[in-house]
Each structure stands twice: as C-alpha cells, then as structure tokens.
Amino acid sequence: MVSAIYPLAAALASAFLLGLLHERQRAPAYAITLGVLGFMTLTAASWVWGFAQTGQAGFEIYTAGVAPPFAISLRLGLAEASLMLLINLTGLLSAIHLQAPLLAHGRRAMAVLLIAVMALGGLVMTRDLFNLFVFIELIVIATGGLVLLSDDPRAVVAGFKYLIISQLVTVFLLIGIIFAYHGTGTLNIDGMAMTTMGLASGGALAFFLMFIAVVIETKPFPANGWALDIYESAHPAFAAIFSAASAAAALFAVDKLLLIGGSDWLPIATGIGILSFVGANLLALPQTNDRRLLGYSSIAQTGLVLVVLGQRDLLGDHTLYVAGGLLLANAVAKAGLFWLSDLIPKREPAAWAALRHHPLALFAFATLLALLVGLPPFPSFYAKWDLVHPLADAGRLWLLGLILFGTLLEAGYLFRWFGYSLKREAPALTGSLVSPRFGVVLVAVAAAWLLALLWGELSVHDNLLLAVPLAFALAFLALDWLPARVKNALAITGLVAYFALTYTDYDPLRMIFAVIFLLGSALTMLAGFDVQGRRPGFYPSVMLMLAGLIMLIRATDSFAFFAAWEVLTIGSYFLILRGKRSEPHALSYLLFSFGGALAMLAGFALAAQGAPSIELVALAQVAESVAPWVFLLLAIGFMTKTAAIGLHIWLPGAHAEAELDVSPMVSGILLKAGLYGLMVLLLAMGTQRLAGVDLVDLLLWIGALTAFLGNLMAIFQEDAKRLLAYSSIGQMGYAIFGLALMNHLGWLMALMFVINHYIYKSMLFLAVGGVARRTGTRQMFLMGGLITLMPLSFIAVMIGIIAMSGVPPLSGFGGRWIFYNAILATDARLPIALIFLSGPIAFLYLFRLIHTIFLGQLKDEHRQVKEAPFWILLPQMIYVAILIVAALVPGLLLRHVDQYLTEFFPFGALNWEGLRITSDFGYWNPVAIMLTIGVIFMLLLSWLLFVNRRAQKVKQFNIVFSAERPYRPETTHFAWNFFAPYRKAMGFLVQPLVTRFWDLITQTLHGIGEMTRRIYNGNAQTYAFHLIGFVVVVFLLGPGGTA
Amino acid sequence: MVFIAMAAGFILILIGFYGALTNRNLLRMIVSFTLADTGVHIVLVAVGALPGRTAPILDASVPVAEAVTRIVDPVPQALVLTAIVIGLGVTTLMLAYAYRLFAQKGTLDIAKFTELKW
C-alpha cells in the first residue's frame, strides 16, 4: 500500500512547484495538476482495493516517527480510503470539467484546487484536533479562491459570506480545541476520547464549541444561507466538489468528534440532522434555480447522514454501511448533476428539457435522480431500508416519520423536475455531449451503477441488480437503438419465456397474477407492433414495470416485496409520463405511489421488530401491540395503487393521458399490484382491531364508497378515456369490497374481478384508444355514428360493456353471480346497499360508450375515418374470444382458485359439477345461460329483420326531421352533458373535495417553504446572526446546556 | 495575570463579534474579525501559561533536563503561531474580496450585496 503521506505530499509539493512554472506555461501546469490528481485517485483506489481484499483493519500513521500526543497521527482504514477515493476522484473529474477556467486563470487556480483536494483528504485522515483545524482553514482559503472561478459576478459576494462564517467557525473551533487540550493534555482525538475529558463543566463546553464548529461545516439548516449562495453562484464543477467532497469530509470530521463526545451527543447530531433534512427539503419545494435546488437537496442529504451518525447507538457497526450508502449516493448524484447543469443554458429547472433530445443525457439525469431519491437498486435504497428498521424497533417513531416525510418531499421536487425535462419546451444545450464536460457526468453514472452493484453485494438482502427480471428490463436500455418492432418482439418473447420457465413456481392465487402480468402484458403488447420507428425509452420503462410486478409475486420477504413495489412504481411512472399532457398526472401518480410505498416501508419496519426483513407469511405472527398499525400502514400503501377513494385523484389523469397502448397496461395490469398486496396482507393478518374499530369493516366501507363514487364520477365524464379511468376506480372498489367480506365467495369474486377487469379494461382502452387515434379526439360528444366505419372496434366495445356491466351471458355475469352469493352470506347491510346502487350507475356510463361514440349521427369531419389499425384490433379480438370462452367454461381457472381458497376460507366453496356451478343459495349454468340468451337474441333479431324488411333507408340529411333540415349532425345527436338531470340531483356527491384537500396540503407545504426561505435575505450579517443563534439554541438544548 | 489575559482575550473576541455584526462596512467588519482573532490568540497563550515559568526555548539558560519544570506548555505556543499565520491568510483573502466587491459596486456596504438569497 502506498503510504498515506505521499498523496498529501504530492499535492502540496506540486502546488508549490506550479509556482515555479512560467505564467504562460498553462498547458504543462494543467497536465501536472491532472497528473497529481490522477495519482491521488489511483492511490486511494489501491487503498480501497487493498482493504476490501484483505479485510485488514485500519492503521495509524505517525508523521514524525513518534506516537501521539507528541506528533500528529493520520489514520487509514476502509472508511478513510473510500472517502479519499471519493474526494480525489471528484477533484480529478472536476479539474477535467474545469479545463477552460483553469487554463484561463493559470497555475495559481490549479495550485488552489490541489490544495483544496489535499486538505479535504487531510481532514478525513487526521486524528489530531489542531491538525483538523489547519485542514479546515486550508479548505476555507481554497474554497474562497475556487469560488471565484465562476463567471457569475455574484460568486464574489457568496465567497465573502463564506469567509465571514468561517471566521466565526475559526473562533469557536480554536477556543474549543485549546480548552479541550487543557482538560485532557492531548490533541489526539483517540487519546481525548479515552480520557473522557474532565467533561464535567468546562470540558463539555469545550467539546461543544469544537463540535458545533465542525457541524457548521456540514451546512446545517437554518445556519446555511452562505452555502446556498455558493451552490447557486459558484462554477458547477466547484459546486460538485463543495457538495460531494466537502460535505463528506465534514461529516467524517463530525463522526470523529462524536467519538470524543460519546453517546450524550448523539441525540444532538440526530436533531440537527433531521432538522436539516426536513427543513431543506421543504425549502427546496419553491426553488426556481436549479443549482440552488441542488444545494438545498445537498444540505438535506447531509442532514440525513448526520441523523445516521446520531443513530450509531442503534446501528452499531452497521453505521458505516448505512451512512456510506447515503453519503456516496448523494455525493455521486450531486457531483454528476452539478456537472450536468453546466450544459443547461438557463437556470430554471424547466430548462433541463434541453436534455430531452439526447437519450444518453436523459438516462444520466434519470440515473442520478434515482440515486438521489434512493430508488432500487441504488445504495441509498438499501441504506434507507436498513436505517428505518432499527428505528422502528427502538420505537423512535417520530424520527422515522420525519425521515419518511422528508423523503417524500424530496421525491416530489426531484420528480417534478424530471417531468419538466421530458415535457417542457427544449432549449439547445450549451455544449456538445462529445466533450470531457459530459464525459465526467458519464463517469458519475457509471459510478452510480457500480455502487448499486456493490451495495447489493454487501447487503444482507438479495442483490437486486442480479434479479433476472430487473436485469432483463435494464438490458432494454442498451437495446434502445433497435427498431420498436424488434424490441416489441423481444419483450413479448421474454415475457412468455419467463412464464414458461417459472409457471410451476406459483400457487393458484399467484398463478392468476402471473398469467396477467406475464401473458396478459404480452398480449397487450401486441398493440406495440403498430408503432413505427424506435420508440425511445418505452421498452425500458414498460419492462421495468413488468419486472417489478413479477418480482412482487415472487417475493417471499418484505425486502424483496418492497423493492419490487418501488421498481414497478418507477417503471410505470416513466410509462405514464410518456403521454402528451401527462406531466402533472404522472407526478401525482408518483407521489401517491411513493407516499404509499413509504407507508408500507414503515409498516414492514414495524412488523420486522428489529430483524433486517420479515417473511411475508410471518406477518401473521406480528406482536399484537403493533399488528393493527402494521395492517393499517400496509393497507394504505396498497390502496394508493388501487386508487381507493381519497387516494384516487391521480388515476383519471394518469390513465387517460397515457399513450394508446399504455392505458390498458396501467389500468388492466398495474392496478392489480395493489389488489395482490391486499390479498397477501389479508391472508397473513386477517382481521385487526384498532381503537375498537374492525379494520376490515373499514375496508369494506372504503370498497363500497369507492365503487359507488367511482362509478358516479364516471357517468359525468365527456372524455372517453377518463370515463374508463373513473370506472376503474369503481371496479377496484368492488374488488376491495369482495376481499373485505373475508369469506370464500367474496375472495372468489375479487379474483374473478382481477381477471375480468384485466380483460375488459384492456380491451375497452384499446378500442377507445383506437377510436381516439382515428378521430383525433377523446371527447365523446365530438364523435358519433362510427358503427359503420369502425365495426370491429364497435364489437369490442359492445362485448366489453356487456362483460363489464355483469349482464348475462358473458363472464361479468359470473362475477355478479358470485358476488350476490357472497353478500348474501354477510350482514353489512349499508355498504351492501351502496354496492347494489353502483351496479345500475355502471350501466349509465357504459351505455354512453356505445350510444355516444358508435350510434347517433356521424360527424362531418369523421366521414373518412378508417377502422383502427390491425395491431390495435388484434389483441381486442383475442380478448373477445377469451371473454366468450371464459363465459362458457369459467371453471377453467376459477375452480382451482376456488379449491385453493378452501385452505383459508373452508366454508362456502362452490360445487363445480359438470357445467353447473352450485352455491349455498342457488346454481349457475353458464352454457345454459349462453344458449338461452343466444336463442332469445336470435329470435328478436329475426323478428326485427322480418318487420323491417320493407323499411326505407333514410340518409343522414334526408328531410324527415319535422320539416327542418339538420345542417349540423350535432343538433340531432344529443351527447354532451348527457346526464344533466342526474348531475343536478347528485352532483354534490362528485364535488372535487378530495382534489381540493390534497391541493390544500401541497399548497400549504409550498407556502411554508416559500415563507421560511425568506430568512435567507441575502445579507451576510443576517447569516452570521443565524449562525450565532443556531449555536446558542443547540447549546441550550444540548447536554452542555442542561448539565 | 493569566486570568487578566484570559479575560482580555474573551473581551476582545466579544468586541470583535459585536463589531463584525453591527458594522455594515466591509473593512470595519474585517478589522473586527482581526480583533476577535487576536482575542483568540491571547486566550490560546493564556491557557498554556504557567506562572513563573519561562518561554519554551531550549538554549543555554534552559537545559533540556530541566525543561519540564521550567518552561510553560509549548503546545499552545506552537498552536498560536499557526493560528496567527492562518489568520493572516484569511484576513488577506477577505481584503482581496473587499477590493473585488468594491470594484463591482463602488460601495463597501455589506447590505448592498444581497442579490443571492432565498
């Protein structure tokens, strides 16, 4: 191993040597700078490799050949080596990025950069307090110099503010150090930790001063206005160092000091950290400058790491893994994003749309954001999971709640930003992507994926990156250059092949979902053959969603389940975001899903009771004291996906604005994930009571209300796809209701709904999507009379609504029949009434699909409309066939499920004898019904043909309308506001109260952020007051103040 | 004597802080910080001082063998030297900044430099 002294010495020496070069020899000076930084990086990499390979413990390096306290000592261990690698690499890459300004400013700027990197490394390695002070001051001076590399004249002010703050820090630090030395007789950190310092009265104060000085270097909220100004105005490559390297070094220094302070000071670190995390994320919400936004996020993340350091008493040796995961994730993401920001022409976040036409840049942006938010498979995902579990076990629920709240805020503004990048007007990039400036961003992206692999390997859980479905989905990223049809064929083959390979693994319940998720999606994807060109980004997204879905049903423990949940959420978010006007809807989808996921995370953490994860079947054995809470949290999580009433507002927009073949997927397939979750939950935990309320009863009510209100809202829609979307809300309500009945038939009905809803919703969305494609509108009142022009679409819709409304002879009737049997067995009268009422309401809106789109008068502009494209029709026709087969022999799949359910609900199983299905209350013979209906239909039809045979055909504009000639077909086709009387009577029930409620919440949060950030009034003296106030408050609240 | 030095040091620090927080003129702020710095230096030396002992310079008058009993604690003295040097560096940098700021706006009023905020 190269001695730790060499890199420091090399940087120092070459910084001096640069001074010997002639002012004009800038290229050689730059080459030396890069060479030294490269050497430092390689050395650090060799250390990391060495420690990782040998598992060797860290060791001390005595600089003057004598042991402390008589000389300064450095320490080098795995943590130090990793941080050195981070710092040096960030320095090197930033130096590459800074090529132009460095060459313009000459050797002095390069020397300052070398000193900065060296000092940051020194801060990490040193074990001596006074040495710590020296390195901090070197960082201050170097920062003061490097800030000036910016083209922004305001950077000068920012640098000055920073110097003022650091003067205050210097005073605190020196006074603290000298009194600590006085109390202990040593300057060595470990020596001081051992003497436990006459920490009595003066000692505690001395420690406090040192501690707070170093904490301020981590830019804690709210004493951090100066840091934000630097983030905003400095050169982005320096901001990268400031965010990635400086914060990492400062955090490590805090950790070293905590060694001296002992466990008394851990709560203080936690408190400062959580305040920063939540506060900075809240203030980031109203940000309009991308770099300042990144600055806020950086402060928040640093705060979170501080929380982890403060939880050392819980995490023990695992602290390094958790803190390291969060810290490295933030550092890599921030450095990459700051570097990337240099290619963006303007500073408002919406200008990041410039990346839109550059897939690689967009991929980099997405990767870095995912890394920052902590989505799987990135290290911060593992870290957050491992942080939350001990917190839940130790009962630190407030902290846990605040962490999750902050995480949600962060996801909110980061994904809003991502939405801009895809949807807003795209300006031109300010530079070429074939340049070192973008090259360094790609290094960050590569580092992100490497870290993902590494953290997966190191974790006690499975390595997510190695999961076959996820790897298959990610492979589509590399294949994105292929034509869409080739990718479509590959995707379908992959789905079918995976089913063929794994179908023996599933029990009947999971089989239903596996069939829908794998084969069902393959079927829907046939529509994808309709798309010409490359369709960039589509396949990675859809495969990510499907990978998540399939991992969900294969998961056996809570970690795998949760990871799958997030994967499917993020995949479907990308998918929904592809729609033309879907930016706000995709965001609201993501926020509800992510919020739900965080509720699930809390639920799983509570359930695990200290274990790293919990088997899903073990949910049944959760201690009674927490079980109802676990149930509640998990149920809320799942219900965000099924769009239960109150959590439903994302669905209509998300489903309606999605692309033609995406709507059937996110509706027919994705919604089932929530139902699956609820099933797993209910099977494991059964009924729970909280404060005297039976939670399953609550679920029953939610199901009934969702069904009723969802359907009611559907009837007032003018947009065909929105109508279908609202109807999905209602349908999911039925399914939840069925599950909450907690009896055999209720579950059977829910499962039947799962299958049926998949079939007819996919079919209807495809059919309506095809019509919308051809007519160029989704507004139903602008259509009409399309029956002759689009007969196949008409048939699909016709069959679809017959199936869905539950009239005989199609499979919907089977569902109804089981459903009526199921509710006969319960005594929840009021919700049953609601559910009954929603049936006829469903007729109302389904009728409109036929009446308004296909019947009535053809509009002038639609006279040339053609039938929907072949590939859109093909899956629909297959669905029609499936519906008819399912209607004739429902037992094909259902009887296995019925049998399987007997395990859990022994009573009330159906009797499948021949063609007849018998329940306790009656029987159902699908074939007989089909025949009866068929005969009646044929009879009526032939009678109609018979009486109509002499009828005269009347063309559309024939004068038969009471002598008034209709110039516009609209006037003869009543379609708009079709249910006006109902609206008058029941409109009060569909007031957008829930939307208003959630709007109010987001507005309040924004308002708080907007108001609070006014404390940063830009005045350096105000910032100094903040700092002093912060120090005083921390002192009064800390162990020093109360002692 | 040590007490007086210590007290003087802390008073200087407080005066420095007060001056830096109440004066809006950049140069006055910088001067205030140098006052505070000086106060810190005095405190540093005062902490290491032992009454009746001599400077930690080992020469003919203080043989090595007797050093432990005759000199004051050398560590704070070493520290204060470093601190003075660093203080000089930072002060110089601040003055350079003040010059640049004045060149930008023709004023030294700190309250005029608030474009970066929120």
Chai-1 contact restraints between the chains, C-beta under 6 A:
chainA,res_idxA,chainB,res_idxB,connection_type,confidence,min_distance_angstrom,max_distance_angstrom,comment,restraint_id
A,F130,B,L79,contact,1.0,0.0,6.0,A-B,restraint_1
A,E137,B,I86,contact,1.0,0.0,6.0,A-B,restraint_2
A,I141,B,G89,contact,1.0,0.0,6.0,A-B,restraint_3
A,I141,B,L93,contact,1.0,0.0,6.0,A-B,restraint_4
A,G144,B,L93,contact,1.0,0.0,6.0,A-B,restraint_5
A,R154,B,E115,contact,1.0,0.0,6.0,A-B,restraint_6
A,R154,B,L116,contact,1.0,0.0,6.0,A-B,restraint_7
A,V156,B,R100,contact,1.0,0.0,6.0,A-B,restraint_8
A,V156,B,L101,contact,1.0,0.0,6.0,A-B,restraint_9
A,V157,B,F113,contact,1.0,0.0,6.0,A-B,restraint_10
A,A158,B,L116,contact,1.0,0.0,6.0,A-B,restraint_11
A,F160,B,Y97,contact,1.0,0.0,6.0,A-B,restraint_12
A,L163,B,M94,contact,1.0,0.0,6.0,A-B,restraint_13
A,Q167,B,F33,contact,1.0,0.0,6.0,A-B,restraint_14
A,V171,B,A36,contact,1.0,0.0,6.0,A-B,restraint_15
A,V171,B,V40,contact,1.0,0.0,6.0,A-B,restraint_16
A,L174,B,V40,contact,1.0,0.0,6.0,A-B,restraint_17
A,I178,B,L44,contact,1.0,0.0,6.0,A-B,restraint_18
A,I178,B,V47,contact,1.0,0.0,6.0,A-B,restraint_19
A,H182,B,V47,contact,1.0,0.0,6.0,A-B,restraint_20
A,D229,B,L116,contact,1.0,0.0,6.0,A-B,restraint_21
A,E232,B,L116,contact,1.0,0.0,6.0,A-B,restraint_22
A,S233,B,L116,contact,1.0,0.0,6.0,A-B,restraint_23
A,R1013,B,W118,contact,1.0,0.0,6.0,A-B,restraint_24
A,Y1016,B,K117,contact,1.0,0.0,6.0,A-B,restraint_25
A,Y1016,B,W118,contact,1.0,0.0,6.0,A-B,restraint_26
A,N1017,B,K117,contact,1.0,0.0,6.0,A-B,restraint_27
A,G1018,B,T114,contact,1.0,0.0,6.0,A-B,restraint_28
A,G1018,B,L116,contact,1.0,0.0,6.0,A-B,restraint_29
A,G1018,B,K117,contact,1.0,0.0,6.0,A-B,restraint_30
A,N1019,B,A111,contact,1.0,0.0,6.0,A-B,restraint_31
A,N1019,B,T114,contact,1.0,0.0,6.0,A-B,restraint_32
A,A1020,B,I110,contact,1.0,0.0,6.0,A-B,restraint_33
A,Q1021,B,L21,contact,1.0,0.0,6.0,A-B,restraint_34
A,Q1021,B,I110,contact,1.0,0.0,6.0,A-B,restraint_35
A,A1024,B,L21,contact,1.0,0.0,6.0,A-B,restraint_36
